[in-house]
C-alpha cells in the first residue's frame, strides 16, 4: 500500500470528514471525495461509442449488447484507493456516490435507453455478511437513484463461496467463478434488457460467469457497466 493511501486511511479513522483519496478536509458542499480528486477521475465516456477496447476484449465470450466503464483503473490513480475503501473499509457511501455520478453521465444516452433493470453482481451471503454489504449493490443503488431505473437484487445469486480473484491469472479466475451463479426466478428476467453492474472489470471472468447464468432466461439481453477497467 502506498504512503498516501496509508495517510488517507489514517486521516479518515480519526477525522472522518476528509477526502477518501487525499485525506484533505472536505468542504460542506463535498461528499466523500474532494472536488480536486473528483476532477482527476480518469473517466472514459466509452458509453458514447461502440466496439471500444473493452467491448472488443469481451467479444465472443457472452452475447452482450453493450459494455461501459466509468473510469480507467490505473495504479497510482484516483480510482484504486476509492475501490479499496469501498470494498475493505466499510465505505459503502463511496459506491453509492460513484454510481450516482456514473448514472448522471449515462442518463439520456443511447447506452441507457433500452435498459429495463439494473442487476448487481452478487456476493455469496457469507462473504456479504463478512463485508457488511455488496459493493456492486451500492454502485447499482447509486445508478438507480441517478437514472430512475429499477434495481433488481436477489434474483441473480452466487451459490458457491469461492476464493478471492486477487492475484489469479485469467484461466485461474475463470476456473474460480465457473458455475457459481444461478437465477432463482428466470421469468422475472424474461424478455428484459438487464444492466449487469460490478466494481472493476479485469479479465471479465466474473461478468462472463454471470452472463452465462442470465442467458438461462428466455429472451434476455445483457449490457454491462463497471466503475473501472483494468488493462
Backbone as CSV, one residue per row, in Angstrom:
resi,resn,N_x,N_y,N_z,CA_x,CA_y,CA_z,C_x,C_y,C_z
1,UNK,0.839,-1.195,0.000,0.000,0.000,0.000,0.879,1.253,0.000
2,UNK,0.573,2.235,-0.860,1.369,3.447,-0.954,1.213,4.313,0.288
3,UNK,2.217,5.155,0.525,2.224,6.016,1.709,1.007,6.934,1.730
4,UNK,0.627,7.482,0.568,-0.532,8.373,0.508,-1.817,7.650,0.892
5,UNK,-1.931,6.372,0.482,-3.116,5.586,0.849,-3.179,5.386,2.351
6,UNK,-2.018,5.093,2.971,-1.973,4.899,4.423,-2.354,6.173,5.157
7,UNK,-1.848,7.302,4.677,-2.177,8.584,5.311,-3.658,8.895,5.189
8,UNK,-4.231,8.578,4.014,-5.649,8.824,3.798,-6.504,7.984,4.748
9,UNK,-6.165,6.683,4.869,-6.925,5.803,5.752,-6.760,6.217,7.215
10,UNK,-5.553,6.602,7.615,-5.304,7.058,8.977,-6.102,8.328,9.262
11,UNK,-6.100,9.251,8.295,-6.844,10.506,8.470,-8.321,10.250,8.646
12,UNK,-8.873,9.328,7.811,-10.305,9.060,7.895,-10.681,8.407,9.215
13,UNK,-9.777,7.588,9.760,-10.057,6.890,11.013,-10.323,7.878,12.141
14,UNK,-9.538,8.955,12.188,-9.667,9.917,13.280,-10.406,11.193,12.884
15,UNK,-10.446,11.477,11.573,-11.131,12.677,11.082,-11.999,12.260,9.899
16,UNK,-13.193,11.726,10.166,-13.990,11.112,9.092,-14.446,12.066,8.007
17,UNK,-14.451,13.377,8.266,-14.920,14.314,7.257,-13.764,14.776,6.366
18,UNK,-13.043,13.779,5.809,-11.924,14.084,4.920,-12.097,13.323,3.618
19,UNK,-11.379,13.754,2.593,-11.440,13.118,1.277,-10.911,11.690,1.366
20,UNK,-11.620,10.763,0.759,-11.231,9.348,0.785,-9.999,9.071,-0.050
21,UNK,-9.553,10.033,-0.852,-8.372,9.844,-1.693,-7.149,10.540,-1.106
22,UNK,-7.259,11.848,-0.883,-6.080,12.622,-0.484,-6.012,12.912,1.010
23,UNK,-7.113,12.698,1.738,-7.112,12.932,3.177,-7.317,14.375,3.585
24,UNK,-7.532,15.268,2.614,-7.776,16.673,2.936,-9.196,16.843,3.468
25,UNK,-9.371,17.831,4.337,-10.686,18.085,4.919,-11.677,18.492,3.833
26,UNK,-12.872,17.937,3.921,-13.892,18.237,2.930,-14.612,19.533,3.249
27,UNK,-15.029,20.231,2.208,-15.891,21.387,2.371,-17.312,20.909,2.625
28,UNK,-18.146,21.782,3.126,-19.527,21.396,3.440,-20.282,20.943,2.193
29,UNK,-19.867,21.403,1.021,-20.541,21.042,-0.227,-19.999,19.762,-0.843
30,UNK,-18.935,19.183,-0.254,-18.297,17.992,-0.810,-18.745,16.740,-0.075
31,UNK,-18.765,15.626,-0.798,-19.256,14.353,-0.260,-18.256,13.232,-0.532
32,UNK,-17.625,12.738,0.503,-16.665,11.618,0.415,-15.355,11.964,-0.278
33,UNK,-15.440,12.674,-1.378,-14.281,12.961,-2.222,-14.249,14.460,-2.498
34,UNK,-13.076,15.063,-2.375,-12.968,16.487,-2.658,-13.093,16.741,-4.162
35,UNK,-13.464,17.952,-4.515,-13.670,18.288,-5.922,-12.383,18.139,-6.730
36,UNK,-11.241,18.410,-6.107,-9.972,18.285,-6.819,-9.721,16.834,-7.236
37,UNK,-10.009,15.887,-6.326,-9.821,14.471,-6.655,-10.884,13.979,-7.636
38,UNK,-12.116,14.478,-7.483,-13.157,14.109,-8.445,-12.765,14.542,-9.854
39,UNK,-12.169,15.713,-9.952,-11.753,16.231,-11.257,-10.693,15.338,-11.893
40,UNK,-9.900,14.665,-11.041,-8.819,13.818,-11.532,-9.277,12.422,-11.940
41,UNK,-10.533,12.062,-11.669,-11.024,10.744,-12.072,-10.877,10.582,-13.593
42,UNK,-10.183,9.545,-14.044,-9.941,9.374,-15.489,-11.136,8.738,-16.195
43,UNK,-12.180,9.510,-16.375,-13.405,8.989,-16.994,-13.158,8.587,-18.448
44,UNK,-13.795,7.506,-18.852,-13.605,7.003,-20.220,-14.648,7.549,-21.196
45,UNK,-15.875,7.773,-20.723,-17.003,8.179,-21.576,-17.187,7.200,-22.744
46,UNK,-16.774,5.938,-22.544,-16.859,4.991,-23.664,-18.275,4.501,-23.934
47,UNK,-19.244,4.920,-23.111,-20.641,4.586,-23.407,-21.106,5.302,-24.669
48,UNK,-20.353,6.298,-25.107,-20.738,7.081,-26.288,-20.349,6.395,-27.599
49,UNK,-19.520,5.350,-27.517,-19.043,4.693,-28.739,-19.223,3.183,-28.655
50,UNK,-19.390,2.556,-29.778,-19.486,1.099,-29.857,-18.154,0.511,-30.301
51,UNK,-17.947,-0.771,-29.936,-16.742,-1.502,-30.325,-15.460,-0.860,-29.807
52,UNK,-15.536,-0.315,-28.594,-14.319,0.215,-27.974,-13.509,-0.953,-27.408
53,UNK,-12.376,-0.650,-26.782,-11.408,-1.685,-26.400,-12.003,-2.739,-25.465
54,UNK,-12.812,-2.327,-24.490,-13.366,-3.286,-23.526,-14.377,-4.201,-24.209
55,UNK,-15.210,-3.645,-25.074,-16.172,-4.475,-25.801,-15.460,-5.473,-26.706
56,UNK,-14.383,-5.053,-27.336,-13.620,-5.981,-28.178,-12.994,-7.087,-27.342
57,UNK,-12.552,-6.728,-26.120,-11.922,-7.725,-25.249,-12.920,-8.789,-24.806
58,UNK,-14.193,-8.410,-24.644,-15.225,-9.345,-24.183,-15.992,-10.004,-25.326
59,UNK,-15.721,-9.603,-26.551,-16.462,-10.131,-27.703,-16.298,-11.643,-27.815
60,UNK,-17.429,-12.330,-28.059,-17.424,-13.772,-28.249,-17.500,-14.584,-26.976
61,UNK,-17.434,-13.931,-25.820,-17.450,-14.682,-24.558,-18.879,-14.883,-24.054
62,UNK,-19.676,-13.827,-24.105,-21.113,-13.937,-23.851,-21.818,-13.004,-24.826
63,UNK,-23.078,-13.280,-25.169,-23.807,-12.374,-26.064,-24.236,-11.115,-25.290
64,UNK,-23.492,-10.050,-25.405,-23.859,-8.802,-24.738,-24.237,-7.753,-25.783
65,UNK,-25.019,-6.774,-25.322,-25.411,-5.674,-26.195,-24.352,-4.571,-26.181
66,UNK,-24.040,-4.067,-24.991,-23.041,-3.013,-24.832,-22.296,-3.208,-23.510
67,UNK,-21.106,-2.611,-23.415,-20.340,-2.554,-22.175,-19.837,-1.123,-22.008
68,UNK,-19.913,-0.609,-20.782,-19.381,0.718,-20.499,-18.630,0.688,-19.174
69,UNK,-17.570,1.477,-19.103,-16.801,1.602,-17.871,-16.688,3.083,-17.524
70,UNK,-16.783,3.394,-16.244,-16.787,4.789,-15.795,-15.395,5.419,-15.908
71,UNK,-14.379,4.711,-15.392,-13.016,5.246,-15.328,-11.990,4.169,-15.648
72,UNK,-10.791,4.616,-15.966,-9.643,3.721,-16.068,-9.130,3.450,-14.654
73,UNK,-8.886,2.180,-14.351,-8.358,1.782,-13.045,-6.846,1.656,-13.199
74,UNK,-6.132,2.725,-12.841,-4.688,2.776,-13.068,-3.949,2.860,-11.737
75,UNK,-2.893,2.075,-11.610,-2.072,2.095,-10.409,-1.562,3.503,-10.145
76,UNK,-1.721,3.966,-8.903,-1.305,5.309,-8.548,-2.338,6.364,-8.867
77,UNK,-3.481,5.964,-9.436,-4.519,6.916,-9.794,-5.522,7.142,-8.678
78,UNK,-6.593,7.831,-9.013,-7.608,8.215,-8.028,-8.567,7.066,-7.717
79,UNK,-8.905,6.244,-8.710,-9.924,5.224,-8.503,-9.502,4.085,-7.572
80,UNK,-8.288,3.517,-7.671,-7.934,2.381,-6.809,-8.140,2.602,-5.308
81,UNK,-7.727,3.744,-4.721,-7.985,3.908,-3.285,-9.477,4.007,-2.958
82,UNK,-10.265,4.518,-3.870,-11.713,4.580,-3.643,-12.319,3.178,-3.631
83,UNK,-11.928,2.342,-4.596,-12.418,0.966,-4.636,-11.945,0.202,-3.403
84,UNK,-10.703,0.427,-2.991,-10.156,-0.254,-1.810,-10.960,0.096,-0.563
85,UNK,-11.259,1.372,-0.380,-12.024,1.776,0.798,-13.471,1.298,0.711
86,UNK,-14.022,1.269,-0.486,-15.382,0.748,-0.681,-15.464,-0.721,-0.292
87,UNK,-14.474,-1.521,-0.698,-14.543,-2.969,-0.501,-14.059,-3.430,0.870
88,UNK,-13.091,-2.723,1.432,-12.433,-3.272,2.620,-12.480,-2.381,3.866
89,UNK,-13.071,-1.196,3.754,-13.064,-0.285,4.897,-14.442,0.304,5.196
90,UNK,-15.491,-0.450,4.888,-16.850,-0.078,5.285,-17.282,1.288,4.753
91,UNK,-16.791,1.667,3.575,-17.162,2.957,2.998,-18.197,2.755,1.890
92,UNK,-19.342,2.206,2.263,-20.381,1.915,1.269,-20.862,3.168,0.553
93,UNK,-20.771,4.321,1.228,-21.255,5.570,0.636,-20.436,5.951,-0.594
94,UNK,-19.192,5.477,-0.670,-18.374,5.760,-1.853,-18.977,5.080,-3.078
95,UNK,-19.432,3.841,-2.923,-20.063,3.133,-4.034,-21.317,3.832,-4.516
96,UNK,-22.128,4.290,-3.573,-23.362,4.989,-3.941,-23.045,6.281,-4.681
97,UNK,-22.068,7.034,-4.167,-21.690,8.301,-4.804,-21.162,8.079,-6.218
98,UNK,-20.222,7.147,-6.383,-19.661,6.903,-7.715,-20.718,6.369,-8.675
99,UNK,-21.605,5.498,-8.173,-22.698,5.016,-9.001,-23.612,6.148,-9.440
100,UNK,-23.853,7.075,-8.530,-24.715,8.220,-8.854,-24.055,9.122,-9.906
101,UNK,-22.755,9.378,-9.736,-22.035,10.199,-10.715,-22.030,9.531,-12.089
102,UNK,-21.831,8.219,-12.086,-21.846,7.462,-13.338,-23.223,7.524,-13.985
103,UNK,-24.250,7.360,-13.162,-25.612,7.416,-13.673,-25.954,8.769,-14.273
104,UNK,-25.415,9.837,-13.691,-25.651,11.173,-14.233,-25.011,11.321,-15.611
105,UNK,-23.842,10.680,-15.804,-23.213,10.678,-17.129,-24.052,9.893,-18.135
106,UNK,-24.569,8.731,-17.697,-25.293,7.830,-18.593,-26.706,8.301,-18.920
107,UNK,-27.286,9.082,-18.031,-28.694,9.465,-18.174,-28.955,10.151,-19.514
108,UNK,-29.956,9.661,-20.213,-30.330,10.236,-21.501,-29.533,9.712,-22.680
109,UNK,-28.593,8.799,-22.432,-27.741,8.284,-23.509,-28.396,7.113,-24.229
110,UNK,-27.928,6.828,-25.442,-28.395,5.662,-26.188,-28.024,4.376,-25.463
111,UNK,-26.906,4.405,-24.720,-26.485,3.228,-23.968,-27.551,2.830,-22.951
112,UNK,-28.137,3.808,-22.289,-29.052,3.526,-21.186,-30.500,3.342,-21.632
113,UNK,-30.889,3.926,-22.736,-32.308,3.982,-23.111,-33.010,2.623,-23.201
114,UNK,-32.346,1.526,-23.642,-33.084,0.256,-23.726,-33.122,-0.550,-22.431
115,UNK,-32.437,-0.104,-21.369,-32.308,-0.893,-20.142,-33.624,-0.952,-19.376
116,UNK,-33.981,-2.153,-18.902,-35.183,-2.344,-18.084,-34.865,-2.438,-16.597
117,UNK,-33.781,-3.150,-16.251,-33.453,-3.405,-14.853,-31.948,-3.309,-14.629
118,UNK,-31.563,-2.833,-13.456,-30.163,-2.830,-13.037,-29.943,-4.023,-12.113
119,UNK,-28.940,-4.849,-12.420,-28.687,-6.081,-11.665,-27.231,-6.087,-11.181
120,UNK,-26.998,-5.980,-9.870,-25.622,-6.035,-9.367,-25.068,-7.458,-9.361
121,UNK,-23.774,-7.596,-9.645,-23.111,-8.891,-9.488,-23.181,-9.264,-8.003
122,UNK,-23.718,-10.440,-7.669,-23.920,-10.779,-6.250,-22.669,-11.306,-5.565
123,UNK,-22.610,-11.106,-4.259,-21.646,-11.782,-3.404,-22.316,-13.009,-2.809
124,UNK,-21.519,-13.976,-2.386,-22.070,-15.081,-1.608,-22.565,-14.519,-0.274
125,UNK,-23.700,-15.008,0.262,-24.219,-14.482,1.530,-23.190,-14.454,2.656
126,UNK,-22.323,-15.462,2.700,-21.296,-15.486,3.739,-20.304,-14.350,3.583
127,UNK,-19.901,-14.085,2.343,-18.963,-13.000,2.062,-19.626,-11.647,2.310
128,UNK,-20.892,-11.533,1.934,-21.608,-10.275,2.148,-21.785,-9.992,3.639
129,UNK,-22.045,-11.016,4.414,-22.169,-10.843,5.862,-20.839,-10.398,6.460
130,UNK,-19.767,-10.974,5.961,-18.432,-10.620,6.451,-18.087,-9.177,6.114
131,UNK,-18.402,-8.751,4.884,-18.076,-7.401,4.435,-19.069,-6.378,4.954
132,UNK,-20.312,-6.807,5.163,-21.350,-5.895,5.639,-22.287,-5.428,4.548
133,UNK,-21.898,-5.583,3.306,-22.712,-5.188,2.157,-22.032,-5.711,0.896
134,UNK,-22.765,-5.642,-0.204,-22.216,-5.989,-1.501,-21.840,-4.694,-2.218
135,UNK,-20.567,-4.506,-2.529,-20.124,-3.243,-3.130,-20.794,-2.990,-4.481
136,UNK,-21.055,-4.053,-5.256,-21.738,-3.876,-6.544,-23.166,-3.384,-6.340
137,UNK,-23.789,-3.824,-5.251,-25.146,-3.361,-4.931,-25.136,-1.870,-4.626
138,UNK,-24.106,-1.392,-3.917,-24.008,0.032,-3.602,-23.869,0.862,-4.881
139,UNK,-23.035,0.391,-5.791,-22.855,1.088,-7.069,-24.170,1.096,-7.846
140,UNK,-24.834,-0.068,-7.891,-26.108,-0.184,-8.594,-27.167,0.710,-7.972
141,UNK,-27.128,0.850,-6.650,-28.085,1.723,-5.962,-27.898,3.169,-6.399
142,UNK,-26.636,3.609,-6.495,-26.373,4.963,-6.973,-26.817,5.159,-8.408
143,UNK,-26.570,4.157,-9.251,-27.030,4.220,-10.639,-28.549,4.331,-10.711
144,UNK,-29.231,3.551,-9.877,-30.690,3.560,-9.869,-31.237,4.922,-9.448
145,UNK,-30.616,5.515,-8.435,-31.049,6.830,-7.961,-30.904,7.878,-9.062
146,UNK,-29.760,7.839,-9.771,-29.485,8.857,-10.789,-30.309,8.676,-12.051
147,UNK,-30.614,7.431,-12.403,-31.278,7.161,-13.682,-32.775,6.909,-13.568
148,UNK,-33.225,6.552,-12.360,-34.629,6.215,-12.178,-34.973,4.800,-12.598
149,UNK,-33.975,4.019,-13.014,-34.220,2.628,-13.414,-34.345,1.740,-12.181
150,UNK,-35.243,0.756,-12.201,-35.400,-0.126,-11.036,-34.195,-1.037,-10.832
151,UNK,-33.927,-1.332,-9.578,-32.822,-2.195,-9.172,-33.385,-3.558,-8.789
152,UNK,-32.796,-4.623,-9.341,-33.223,-5.984,-9.010,-32.068,-6.716,-8.345
153,UNK,-32.167,-6.940,-7.038,-31.139,-7.682,-6.299,-31.796,-8.903,-5.662
154,UNK,-31.112,-10.030,-5.699,-31.630,-11.234,-5.054,-32.148,-12.280,-6.004
155,UNK,-32.303,-11.928,-7.288,-32.735,-12.945,-8.252,-31.527,-13.638,-8.873
156,UNK,-30.512,-12.866,-9.233,-29.219,-13.458,-9.609,-28.441,-13.667,-8.318
157,UNK,-28.065,-14.909,-8.036,-27.406,-15.218,-6.766,-26.095,-15.965,-6.998
158,UNK,-25.208,-15.859,-6.020,-23.952,-16.614,-6.021,-24.139,-17.804,-5.087
159,UNK,-23.969,-19.008,-5.596,-24.275,-20.213,-4.823,-23.037,-20.900,-4.262
160,UNK,-21.859,-20.421,-4.647,-20.608,-21.014,-4.170,-19.752,-19.923,-3.551
161,UNK,-19.226,-20.196,-2.356,-18.295,-19.270,-1.699,-16.903,-19.607,-2.209
162,UNK,-16.424,-18.824,-3.178,-15.145,-19.135,-3.805,-14.046,-18.206,-3.305
163,UNK,-12.788,-18.597,-3.457,-11.676,-17.748,-3.028,-11.637,-16.435,-3.793
164,UNK,-10.905,-15.462,-3.243,-10.768,-14.164,-3.899,-10.121,-14.297,-5.278
165,UNK,-10.435,-13.358,-6.160,-9.867,-13.346,-7.505,-8.507,-12.652,-7.558
166,UNK,-8.124,-11.963,-6.500,-6.891,-11.195,-6.491,-5.680,-12.084,-6.762
167,UNK,-4.784,-11.608,-7.621,-3.510,-12.266,-7.953,-3.697,-13.577,-8.728
168,UNK,-4.876,-13.806,-9.311,-5.082,-15.002,-10.120,-4.931,-14.665,-11.602
169,UNK,-4.490,-15.649,-12.384,-4.385,-15.467,-13.826,-5.785,-15.512,-14.434
170,UNK,-5.871,-15.182,-15.726,-7.176,-15.213,-16.403,-7.792,-16.602,-16.340
171,UNK,-6.993,-17.628,-16.615,-7.501,-19.006,-16.570,-7.944,-19.378,-15.168
172,UNK,-7.142,-19.026,-14.181,-7.494,-19.329,-12.787,-8.753,-18.591,-12.369
173,UNK,-8.916,-17.345,-12.821,-10.119,-16.575,-12.491,-11.366,-17.249,-13.053
174,UNK,-11.263,-17.762,-14.298,-12.419,-18.426,-14.893,-12.757,-19.707,-14.137
175,UNK,-11.741,-20.508,-13.819,-11.973,-21.735,-13.061,-12.584,-21.432,-11.693
176,UNK,-12.243,-20.264,-11.150,-12.705,-19.875,-9.820,-14.174,-19.472,-9.797
177,UNK,-14.715,-19.013,-10.929,-16.091,-18.498,-10.937,-17.050,-19.339,-11.776
178,UNK,-16.561,-20.352,-12.467,-17.439,-21.139,-13.336,-18.530,-21.827,-12.517
179,UNK,-19.759,-21.692,-12.968,-20.928,-22.356,-12.364,-21.216,-21.925,-10.927
180,UNK,-20.845,-20.703,-10.555,-21.114,-20.276,-9.173,-22.308,-19.340,-9.074
181,UNK,-22.923,-18.981,-10.215,-24.088,-18.094,-10.212,-25.320,-18.840,-10.710
182,UNK,-26.468,-18.389,-10.219,-27.738,-19.006,-10.624,-28.838,-17.962,-10.556
183,UNK,-29.853,-18.119,-11.415,-31.025,-17.241,-11.396,-32.158,-17.977,-10.696
184,UNK,-32.692,-17.376,-9.657,-33.765,-18.018,-8.881,-35.056,-18.116,-9.676
185,UNK,-35.492,-17.005,-10.246,-36.764,-16.957,-10.966,-36.515,-16.432,-12.386
186,UNK,-36.206,-17.315,-13.334,-35.903,-16.870,-14.695,-37.006,-16.023,-15.329
187,UNK,-38.255,-16.258,-14.980,-39.356,-15.495,-15.583,-39.297,-14.015,-15.225
188,UNK,-38.671,-13.690,-14.083,-38.569,-12.284,-13.673,-37.657,-11.490,-14.610
189,UNK,-36.742,-12.177,-15.273,-35.831,-11.531,-16.212,-36.202,-11.803,-17.666
190,UNK,-37.267,-12.562,-17.885,-37.657,-12.933,-19.247,-37.947,-11.701,-20.091
191,UNK,-37.351,-11.639,-21.288,-37.553,-10.543,-22.250,-37.133,-9.178,-21.705
192,UNK,-36.253,-9.161,-20.713,-35.757,-7.907,-20.141,-34.349,-7.616,-20.657
193,UNK,-34.052,-6.334,-20.749,-32.678,-5.893,-21.038,-32.066,-5.479,-19.709
194,UNK,-31.089,-6.266,-19.253,-30.502,-6.082,-17.939,-29.179,-5.324,-18.034
195,UNK,-28.940,-4.450,-17.060,-27.642,-3.801,-16.926,-26.924,-4.456,-15.755
196,UNK,-25.952,-5.288,-16.054,-25.182,-6.017,-15.051,-24.072,-5.104,-14.537
197,UNK,-24.003,-4.928,-13.215,-23.122,-3.917,-12.620,-22.103,-4.557,-11.689
198,UNK,-20.827,-4.137,-11.833,-19.764,-4.586,-10.933,-18.808,-3.426,-10.675
199,UNK,-17.832,-3.648,-9.778,-16.912,-2.562,-9.455,-15.843,-2.376,-10.538
200,UNK,-15.060,-3.420,-10.816,-13.957,-3.301,-11.773,-13.951,-4.517,-12.692
201,UNK,-13.709,-4.298,-13.963,-13.537,-5.405,-14.907,-12.045,-5.589,-15.157
202,UNK,-11.554,-6.781,-14.843,-10.142,-7.110,-15.044,-10.052,-8.073,-16.222
203,UNK,-10.211,-9.359,-15.975,-10.247,-10.325,-17.080,-11.660,-10.506,-17.620
204,UNK,-12.664,-10.102,-16.849,-14.050,-10.282,-17.275,-14.632,-11.628,-16.910
205,UNK,-13.895,-12.452,-16.161,-14.352,-13.816,-15.857,-15.628,-13.826,-15.028
206,UNK,-15.700,-12.963,-14.022,-16.900,-12.924,-13.167,-18.113,-12.487,-13.962
207,UNK,-17.954,-11.452,-14.769,-19.069,-10.966,-15.581,-19.489,-12.016,-16.607
208,UNK,-18.529,-12.727,-17.166,-18.841,-13.802,-18.113,-19.657,-14.898,-17.432
209,UNK,-19.265,-15.274,-16.219,-19.988,-16.320,-15.491,-21.402,-15.859,-15.149
210,UNK,-21.550,-14.595,-14.765,-22.887,-14.054,-14.504,-23.724,-14.071,-15.776
211,UNK,-23.113,-13.655,-16.875,-23.828,-13.616,-18.141,-24.328,-14.978,-18.571
212,UNK,-23.504,-16.002,-18.380,-23.910,-17.366,-18.734,-25.129,-17.784,-17.914
213,UNK,-25.123,-17.446,-16.628,-26.279,-17.765,-15.783,-27.517,-17.004,-16.245
214,UNK,-27.357,-15.740,-16.614,-28.500,-14.926,-17.033,-29.076,-15.381,-18.367
215,UNK,-28.234,-15.990,-19.215,-28.717,-16.446,-20.512,-29.697,-17.606,-20.399
216,UNK,-29.861,-18.143,-19.198,-30.891,-19.172,-18.987,-32.297,-18.572,-19.020
217,UNK,-32.383,-17.255,-18.996,-33.679,-16.566,-19.009,-34.090,-16.285,-20.456
218,UNK,-35.267,-16.711,-20.812,-35.753,-16.588,-22.184,-35.815,-15.120,-22.612
219,UNK,-35.236,-14.836,-23.780,-35.352,-13.505,-24.374,-34.551,-12.417,-23.676
220,UNK,-33.668,-12.779,-22.769,-32.927,-11.767,-22.013,-31.849,-11.120,-22.881
221,UNK,-31.598,-9.833,-22.626,-30.484,-9.111,-23.222,-29.628,-8.557,-22.085
222,UNK,-28.327,-8.484,-22.319,-27.409,-8.085,-21.255,-26.497,-6.966,-21.729
223,UNK,-26.451,-5.897,-20.964,-25.404,-4.896,-21.084,-24.659,-4.850,-19.757
224,UNK,-23.479,-4.273,-19.739,-22.612,-4.309,-18.571,-22.088,-2.904,-18.277
225,UNK,-22.044,-2.561,-16.992,-21.450,-1.288,-16.562,-20.597,-1.540,-15.325
226,UNK,-19.370,-1.045,-15.346,-18.489,-1.134,-14.188,-17.887,0.239,-13.901
227,UNK,-17.414,0.412,-12.655,-16.766,1.679,-12.313,-15.396,1.774,-12.960
228,UNK,-14.671,0.650,-13.028,-13.300,0.702,-13.519,-12.999,-0.338,-14.559
229,UNK,-11.967,-0.090,-15.334,-11.449,-1.058,-16.296,-9.944,-1.164,-16.094
230,UNK,-9.438,-2.394,-16.060,-8.013,-2.647,-15.881,-7.464,-3.219,-17.175
231,UNK,-6.373,-2.676,-17.644,-5.737,-3.203,-18.856,-4.609,-4.150,-18.484
